[in-house]
Amino acid sequence: MTWSATARGAQQPDNTAFTQQRLPAWQPLLSASIALPLFFCAGLAFIGLGLGLYYTSNSIKELEYDYTGSPDTGNCSACAEAGQDGAPPPNCSCALNFSLPELFQGPVYFYYELSNFYQNNRRYSVSCDNAQLSGFPSALRQPVNDCAPYQYGAAGLPIAPCGAIADSLFNDSFSLWHQRQPGEPYVEVPLDRTGIAWWTDNHVKFRNPPLVNGSLALAFSGTAAPPSWPRPVYELSPDPNNTGFVNQDFVVWMRTAALPTFRKLYARIRQGNYSAGLPRGDYRVHITYNYPVRAFHGRKLVVFSSISWMGGKNPFLGIAYLVVGSLCILTGFVMLVVYIRYQDQDDEDDSDD
Amino acid sequence: MDCSLVRTLVRRYCAGEENWVDSRTIYVGHREPPPGTEAYIPQRYPDNRIVSSKYTFWNFIPKNLFEQFRRIANFYFLIIFLVQLIIDTPTSPVTSGLPLFFVITVTAIKQGYEDWLRHKADSAMNQCPVHFIQHGKLVRKQSRKLRVGDIVMVKENETFPCDLIFLSSNRGDGTCHVTTASLDGESSHKTHYAVQDTKGFHTEEDIDGLHATIECEQPQPDLYRFVGRINVYSDLNDPVVRPLGSENLLLRGAKLKNTEKIFGVAIYTGMETKMALNYQSKSQKRSAVEKSMNVFLIVYLCILISKALINTVLKYVWQSEPFRDEPWYNQKTESERQRNLFLRAFTDFLAFMVLFNYIIPVSMYVTVEMQKFLGSYFITWDEDMFDEETGEGPVVNTSDLNEELGQVEYVFTDKTGTLTENNMEFKECCIEGHVYVPHVVCNGQVLPNASGIDMIDSSPGVSSREREELFFRALCLCHTVQVKDDEDSVDSPQKSPDSGKSCVYISSSPDEVALVEGVQRLGFTYLRLKDNYMEILNRDNDVERFELLEILSFDSVRRRMSVIVKSATGEIYLFCKGADSSIFPRVIEGKVDQIRSRVERNAAEGLRTLCVAYKRLTQEEYGGVCQLLQAAKVALQDREKKLAEAYEQIEKDLILLGATAVEDRLQEKAADTIEALQKAGIKVWVLTGDKMETAAATCYACRLFRRDTQLLELTTKKIEEQSLHDVLLELSKTVLHYSGSLTRDNFSGFSTDMQDYGLIIDGAALSLIMKPREDGSSSNYRELFLDICRSCSAVLCCRMAPLQKAQIVKLIKFSKEHPITLAIGDGANDVSMILEAHVGIGVIGKEGRQAARNSDYAVPKFKHLKKMLLVHGHFYYVRISELVQYFFYKNVCFIFPQFLYQFFCGFSQQTLYDTAYLTLYNISFTSLPILLYSLMEQHVSIDVLKRDPSLYRDIAKNALLRWRVFIYWTFLGVFDALVFFFGAYFVFENTTVTSNGQIFGNWTFGTLVFTVMVFTVTLKLALDTRYWTWINHFVIWGSLLFYVVFSLLWGGIIWPFLNYQRMYYVFIQMLSSGPAWLAIVLLVTVSLLPDVLKKVLCRQLRPTATERVQDMHPQPRGHSPLASPQGPHPPEVACRSWRGPGCPHSGHGSCLETPL
């Protein structure tokens, strides 16, 4: 690859601005006189933005409740203890209580959070079959090798949906109950379980295989459910538009998280009396405790959060903007001092000449 | 190179070891010699096929691939690619395979195309028809079928098909003229001589009857050396033995001129011809930048390996808990479980290597190659370096050294033809103390019949008149000048004698032409050489004929030449002409003192002087001379040495006639250029074969030495007085004492009170210094000598043999600071130093193109060196160092977040970025801006660089690639990577960033990091760019736009046939989130902030000279201390007297340099 220009300068070279390296050019100079105002302007703008972001973030409310096994908030520890070595006993249910002294301004979003769960592990995150999830019947019968060891079931039947991600689908379920006054009966808060997954995932990327005789179950015949699942994929939900691969819980789970502690959206609370938020009173979360986390030292949380234009509560951006803005102004001042002192020196030098 | 070795081995094997001999025997016309001659060893010779191509159709792919993967970088990427293919790695093999494939393919196509051109040229050459003699008939054959021993006929203007021994020509005197323009570039006609005993064979039948064998050495590449012997058998007598020399050899590639046809016998064919042997490649030179680049690469390789090791170790520490190694949700397959632990660890290590391998980017090599290749066109295009007179522009023979031009610390320059024009003009001659000045010159034409003698001294007496005429005859006869004939004037006897005055002389030495022309102006005209008779026209317009008996040709060791002629009256003269130092010791009679003083005076004025002497030979003496010469000429071994000895014996006891002086004008702006180079901190050494006084005068004229320079002499004369040891000690005491008192000050500029030292050393003294002494302490002298040289601002080495020039360069090159050296010269005697120096520059001059062909760069004039170094070199260095640093920086930014991510994904080699991003980051998102930057950047304008040579000091000693700078860039990269990664981490941590409450996954996280990175890295380059042409704007903003458009497209569609959907809508979703936008702005700003701060503060607090100039530039009223001494030189400086101090005044030539 040793290239060399062998062009002979036998004739007069072209006299163009390009060949003579004399193209007209803008020659900006990063000198103190330009940088100083820039620093002050940027600093002020950042501080302004940072204040805005900080207040926005502060106005967002967030409630987190660990239900892995903390005894004080509910009785979920019983389920957790029972399943010490592996899976908790089937259909273990428990409850988690909390009370709100004032209105939780809505709309409120209901998340679950897992910690110490490595969805971003490479072997885990590749362990699914995109073609299968796009509803290609051929892929349904022949899952890719990446899915191993969740590729073929014990009977040799192909697993649908195959792979570790699908197999480890989060299967705790929650319901929220509200008690206005002590002694009153608990009223179920309606949870909107739609719109929790990306629209494009739910409608474009994930597709059920074409129905056979109008039946989704027949379309999946000849496949096995993932080993950890109690029921096959076409029975994930009674709603025919929310079952199979396009089940929203499933789609949400399949978007692997970036970090080992992650939240996933479970439901939105925006119906009936609760569209403005959660009114004050006592609340109870009924939990079907299925998902084992003790085995990998993980924790499970439920999170209620309000949402602004910038999403959930995150003071980082606001603080970062404030810090960077003040740093800009500080360095601006330092530079100003240096600039003025240096300028004096320079003038002296000049007068020496 | 390898091939020739193999070929040699094969040939040896085929021919049998015992047949490998030092000489070859050739049967002319394949006729066996008569029985009874020496036993003949048959040898096999190659046919006359020329193969310059490297590949054939069949071996192209394997051979080219092999060649390419011999490069260490390509091999590294191949290994990475293979690892990716074999083991289960995080990234697809495509990510490294595609760029590698691209690089390999582009290179292969380019090399294949070049080879195809070579094939075409080869076959054209191999198939061109050749006439040769078979059984007394003329036969046409293809050139490639020619064999050793064939008798070939060549017509006028044809090139010789192989190396031939010249048997006969149609010219009666058995000579022919050839030009060797395609071999060494000399366009002058050279005369070759047919073998004495065969020059009578004029027809095909005659030549077929020739019965002879030739013994000669095996082929060797030296174009000017050949020894051989021909035995001509005739029926009656014993075989006649004749010596063969290079004058009998016609080389392949040369062209026959002025001769209708010649016959010759092929002795070297095909790849064994001297031309083919000379096409072997020169050794590769590598630039300092490339060396530091390789060092940085090794550092990065170590970083890469340690990163992979750290991650592997941590992975196994972390996994020691089984719930982490194999949690229930992510179980292993059976085969994975059973794999050996060490094997697993090793595969993991390899996988990490693959994951981080982008830190050594394949694209850097491509970009560097492209930058050098394309960038070198700016040199060839440069109008300022185009010479209108000769129509020559600069030539770039290698683009590997562009940036080295910006690093030069020592310039070694030849004097004649480089500093001076090599345009000789006869100034005066001195005959026995009387000075003659021809002055009738009008526009370079000599006015006919004007009496051109200006007697300065009293008119000579009668006896001296005789001497005077003898002197002129000597000048007329003692030379090797040819007369360029007009068409068919060779054999036209009716040519009027007067017409000889308009004839044009050709010679390989311009001095000789000047002398012959000068004598013409003094009344004696050399007409021609015909049938071994030299004809001259004397003052009375009578033709005198002298028989030319012998020529004792010139060589650089003897530094003289002689002719032996026989006058019409039968007297035999030996005329000898040469340098004063080689003539005076051999003189026994004549007015030595007067002539010597005149010679010294002339030399001090910068004139080139020659002395002329003669002696008369009796017939018996001549006989002895003939025998001596003949014996030496026939010798096969050590012929040169024997000839030299013979010459030594013949050229003695001479009678001194007089001396000549020829002026060689300085090249325009030579002084200006040298001054600029010195201001740029470059030490200029003049290496010349000339004598000390002449060379010193030239040095004064070109302001290498100034009036206040104290000259130190280290010459033979001085060493004769004291011992070398004492001289060296004394000099070093003078110099070092002084420089010790102001150690640092000599870098700060040229203060007037600083004492300049100039050293003059001659060849003999140098060889004494270089010669290892018996007690083995030679190195002491060398070190001492180097110390002295270092403290001198200028060094003049005179009386240098070509090899000594290379020795000097080598001495400096390997001295302890390892400075970068540049050698510039125009003649064949400079080739050795041009090849030796880091950068070799050839001046496309009058002495042929040999220097230009062997150089790395060729320029038409010495003055172009200024722009070459101060502008082009400076730019190339600044550009390529930014290119190298930036490439490492952007790949640290690229890979370090990947490394950090491993801590958050259980060391599972999960990639942070998508495959497409991994592949395209270096290829398309960030490649073009830096390539364009490295082609276009001008941190200061061309005019400023030219005006202010001291800016060159800012980049001296590889300043922009020092460890400090490298570490700064690397840490900047690490800082930026930390900002990208943890910025994105805290933005994404445990929360949603969209207004609809939905959650992003890992690919969005990676895409955010990647987006911030692409913007930061591109804007960092934008911050560094000082010269924004529309192309820079287009490429920088264009590549950012391209990134956005590509990402939108890549995520906007579910690509059919790619089972690949993880990026679907990821980028668009990210853009729909407000915090992502805010994070991009914040993180880009934070990443760029320290660099901006550093730039502003450094500029404010410790500005370099370059930065001062930049600050000044926008305001023309600038007040820099540097500005005042610059500007146009006052006229009295440009036209000041160029004579050195103490030089006696003389009547002419007080202004050598033409101010322009």
Interface residues (C-beta under 8 A of the other chain):
Chain A: M1 T2 W3 S4 A5 T6 A7 R8 G9 A10 Q11 Q12 P13 D14 N15 T19 Q20 Q21 R22 L23 P24 A25 W26 Q27 P28 L29 L30 S31 A32 A35 A42 F46 L49 L53 G86 Y109 Y111 E113 F117 Y118 Q119 N120 N121 R122 R123 Y124 S125 S127 N130 A131 S134 V144 A148 P149 Y150 A164 D167 S168 G195 I196 A197 W198 T200 D201 V204 K205 V252 R255 T256 A257 A258 L259 P260 T261 F262 R263 K264 L265 R268 P292 A295 F296 H297 S305 I307 S308 W309 M310 G311 G312 K313 N314 F316 L317 A320 Y321 V324 L327 C328 T331 M335 V338 Y339 Y342 D349 D350 D353
Chain B: Q68 R71 P90 V103 T107 K110 Q284 F323 R324 P327 W328 Y329 N330 Q331 K332 T333 E334 Y365 E369 M370 K372 F373 S376 Y377 F378 I379 T380 W381 D382 E383 F386 G391 E392 G393 P394 V395 V396 N397 T398 S399 D400 F875 F904 C905 G906 S908 Q909 Q910 T911 M936 Q938 I942 G983 Y985 F986 V987 F988 E989 N990 T991 T992 V993 T994 S995 N996 G997 Q998 I999 F1000 G1001 N1002 T1004 F1005 G1006 L1023 R1026 Y1027 W1028 T1029 W1030 I1031 N1032 I1054 N1059 Y1060 Q1061 R1062 Y1064 Y1065 Q1069 S1073 G1074 P1075 L1078 A1079 L1082 T1085 V1086 L1089 V1092 L1093 K1095 V1096 L1097 R1099 Q1100 L1101 Q1110 D1111 H1113 P1114 H1119 P1121 S1124
